[in-house]
Amino acid sequence: MRILLVEDDELLGDGLAAGLRHCGYNVDWLQDGETARSALATEDYAAAVLDLGLPRLDGMSLLRGLRAGGNNIPILILTARDSTWDKVGGLDSGADDYLVKPVDLDELAARLRSLIRRASGHSKPLLKVREVELDPAARRVRLKGEPVEVSAKELAILEMLMRNMGKVISRAQLESALYSWGEGIESNAVEVYIHHLRRKLGAELIRTIRGVGYLLE
């Protein structure tokens, strides 16, 4: 899942980005609110982690602008502001969750999983389609109860398709979820990962809708 991290502290931002990548997230890290606003207007993210004390455009103004414009991306505020007033203001302005620094990385990753799960309409922590089960927290896939080895990119594609079961997901959407800025994208990468998933999980699991994208039913 591709997420946006907006944090102006270089040391903290670098650590958070590295830690979230280790947890399986595809992370774009930005350091000011104005650039983040542009990114959120043009890129497709599963969620955003937002500091409040940002240069150029503060986090609260960014949050209010997003909600006023109809952008419903799940947003988790991560800030040093720990008063009840700040928490109430952030949540009432449209944030979906609020954490105070310093933060435990495991808790941050778990809260992001919860936000993404709710945003996609899934109440259960495990994703299941037919005989395939995916555990986003453990980053584990099972077929008929037996573990299946998949790469990080294969797991990301499978998770996106399972969270959007019944919807056609385009190749461009899958590429956006798989790659951060600056990563090279091979022309047939998505097709290769889909081929590997079909070989491991069954040829009928993922349908190709020609000229449109891919579908789990």
N, C-alpha and C positions, 0 to 999 in steps of 0.2 A: 504494500500500500504506500502510495506517495503522500507525504505530508510536508507542510511548510512550517519551518521553525523561524520565528522572528525574535531575535535576541541580539542586543548591541554589545554585550560584554563578550569580548573575543575568547577569553579563556573558558568561560562557562558555555558559550555557544558551541565552541569546537568540541568540548567534552560531551555536551548533550547530543550533538549531531552524530558523533562517533558511537555513543552508547545506543541511540535509537536505531542506527544502522545495524549494530550488532543484534538488536532485538528483531530485525527483519524489516524495518521500515526503510523506504526510499526517501531520503531527506534532502530538501532544498533549504539552505540556511541563508537568511537575509538579516541585515543589521539596521534597517531603518523602516519606518512605517510607510513612507511614500513609495519606496520600491516594492514593499510587500503588497500595497494596494494595487499596484500595476500587475504584479504577478498573480494575485487572486482574481483579477479581471480577465486574465488571458490563459491561465493554466488550470488544470483540473486536479484538485487535491482531495484526499479522503478526509483530512482534518488539518487544523492549524494549531500550533502552540505559540501563544502570543504574550510577549512581555508588555508592560504598560509604559515604562519610562523609556520611550524610543525617541531618537532624533528625527527631525523633519516632520513627522506626524506621529503624535503619541498614540499608544495602543488603544486607549478608550475611544478616541476620535475615529480611529480606523474601524474599530468594532461597530460603533454606532452607524458609520457610513455604510458598512457592509450590510447590516440588517435593514437600514432604511432603503437600500437599493435592491433588497430581495435576495441577497446571497445568504443561503442557509447552511453553509459549510459548518461542520462541528468545530467549535473553537474552545480551546482550553487556555485560560489565562494562567501564566506562570510568572509570578512577580514577587518582589520583596515587600510589597505593601500588604500588611497583615491585619489592618483594623477591620472591625465588623462593617464599618461604613464602606470601606473599599470593596469588600467582598460582596456586599449587597448591591453596590453600584455596578460592579462588573457583571453580576448575574442578571440584574434587572435590565442592563443594557444589551443583553443578548448572548452573553457567554454561556456555554453549556456546562462548564466546570471551572473551578478556581483552585489553584495550588499556590502555596507560599514557599519561596526559596528559603533554605536549600531543600532540594527535593530528592527523594529516593528514586533512582532510575526505574526500578522494577514497578514502583507505584505509578510513575508517569506512564510507562508503557501499558500497564493494565488499564488505566483510566482512558487512554487513547483507544484501546481495543473496545472498551465499553461504549465510548462515544460513536465509534465507527459502526459497531454492531447495531446500536439503536437507530442510527441514521439510515441504515440499510434495511430496517424493519425486522431484524433478527433479535429475539429475546434470549435465545439460548447461546451459550458460549461456543458450542460445537456446531460446525456446518455439516449438513448431510444431504447428499443427493444420491438416490438409489442406494448402491452399496459402497459408496465412497464417503468417507468421513474425514474432515479436516479440523484440526485443533490449532487455531491461530496462536494461542499462548505458547504451546509446546512446539509449534512449527512442525507438526507431524501429520502425515497422511496415512490413512488405513483403507484397505480394500477388503471387504468381507471380514473385517476384524484383524487383518494381517497388515503389518507395517509395510509401506512402500517408500523407497528412497526417491526423493525428488530434489532437484536443485532449487536454489533460492528463487530464481526467475520462474521456474515451473510452478513453484508454490504460489508465487505472487499472481500469476495468471489464473491458476485454479481458484484461488481465493476470490479474485475479482469476479470471475464467472459465477461462482457459487453464491456470492452476495447479491448478484444481479440475475438470479435464476429466472428464466422466462423472458429476459430482455436481450436483444442483440447488442453485443459490445464490439465496436469497430476496432480494427487494427490500430488506428491512431490512439484510441482510448487506452488500449493495452500497452502501447509503447510509452504513453504518458505516465502510466502507473509504474512501469518497469525501470525507467531511466530518469536520473536527475540531470540538471544542467551540466553540460560539459562532457557527459558520457557519450561515447560513440554508439550509434545505433546501426547494426548491420541490417541490410535491406530485407533479408528473409528471416530475421531472428524470431519473430512471433510465430511464423509458420513452423520453424524448427521446434520450438518449445511445445506448440500444440501437438505436433507429431509425436514427440516424446511422451506427452501426457496420454495420448490415445494408446500408445504402445504399452504403457504401464498400467492404465486404468480401464482400458476398453475402447475399442474403435468407435462405439456408438455413443460415448458419453458426451462428446463435444460436436455439435453440428456446425458445418460451415454454411453460411448464408452468402451465396456468391455475390460479390460486389458490395457487400454490406458489412459482414463481420462474423462473429462466432456466438453460439447460443448453447446454454444448458437448459434443458426442459425437465 
